[in-house]
Amino acid sequence: MFVTAENQLVANIFKALAHPARMQIMKLLKNGPLCVCDIINNLQSEQSNTSQHLNVLKSAGLVESRKEGLSVIYNVRSQEIYGAIDTVENILLEQAEKAKLLLKNTY
């Protein structure tokens, strides 16, 4: 099967977002940069686990980091990713509404 480089890059972004913890990280970063310590506290996760998720997002080019003293601050590279996330969430809401109507009409 032939896969274009563009399709592979797009798939890599979706793969990076394909974990609930990484989606939560992206939602946390929507309002602006956060220290990794704040991300860990919000996720109520181990530091090593959170760091792995942040590395996946960073490798996909979705987030970037910078050092501020002893802290590492993460932020989203492009706010446009939230348009894609919002679209997927809207699709899910639409599917839920259709399922609800189908159930309502069945009974």
N, C-alpha and C positions, 0 to 999 in steps of 0.2 A: 504494500500500500504506500502510495506517495503522500508525504506530509510536507506541506510548505513550512518554511522557517517562520512565517508570520503565524500560521495556525499553531505551531509548537510554542511560540512565545505567549500567545493568548491562552493556550492550555496551561502553561506554567503559572500564569496569574490565577486562573481558576483553581488549580491544584493548591496554590498557596492559601487561597481563601477557604479551602474545603475542610476546615476544622473549626468546630464551635469556639474554641479558645482564641484562634486567630481572628475570627469574625468579631469576637468581643474586644480584642485588642484594637482592631480597626475602628470599632464604634467608640472606644475610649479616646482614641486619638482624633476623632472627628472634631472635637472642640479645641484642639490645639496640642502642642507638644507636652509630653509627660516624661517624668523621670521613671526609669525602669522600676524603681522602688514603689512608685504609685501604681504602676501597671500590675506588679506582683500583688500588692494589697487588694486591688480591685478584683483580680482573678481568684484570689485566695488560693494561689498555686505555689509550688516550689520554685525557687529562683532558677534552678537548672532547667526545669520544664518550660518556664516562661521564656528564658533565654533561647531555648531551641525554637520556640514558636516565633520569636522576634527575628531570629536568624533566617528562618524560612521566608518570612515577609520581606526581610532585607534582601535576600538573594533574588527574590522575584522583582525587586525594584519598587516595592510598594511603600516601604518606610526607609528612613535614613536615621542615623544617630550621630550625636556629637557629645564630646566630653565637656562637662562644666565642673571643674574641680574634681571631686571624687565621684560625682554623679554622671550617669549616662542618660541623655535625653533623647527620646525618640519622637519623630514626627512623620506624618504622611507626606510622601513626595509630591503627589498630585491629588487634589480634592476631587478630581473627575472620577476617581474610583467609586465615590459614593453614589454617583449616578447609576453605575452598574449594580451596586448593592441594592439601591432603592428599587431598581427595575425588577430584580429577582424577588425582592420582598413583595412588590406589587403583584407579580405573577402568582406567588404563593397565596396572597390574600384572595385573588381572583379564583384560584382553584378551590380554596376553602369555601368561598361563597357559592360556587357551582355545586360543590358536594353537599352543602347545606340545603340548597334548593332541591337537589335531586332527592335527598332524604325526606324533605318536607313533602314533596310530591308523591313519594312512594308510600307514605303512611297517611 
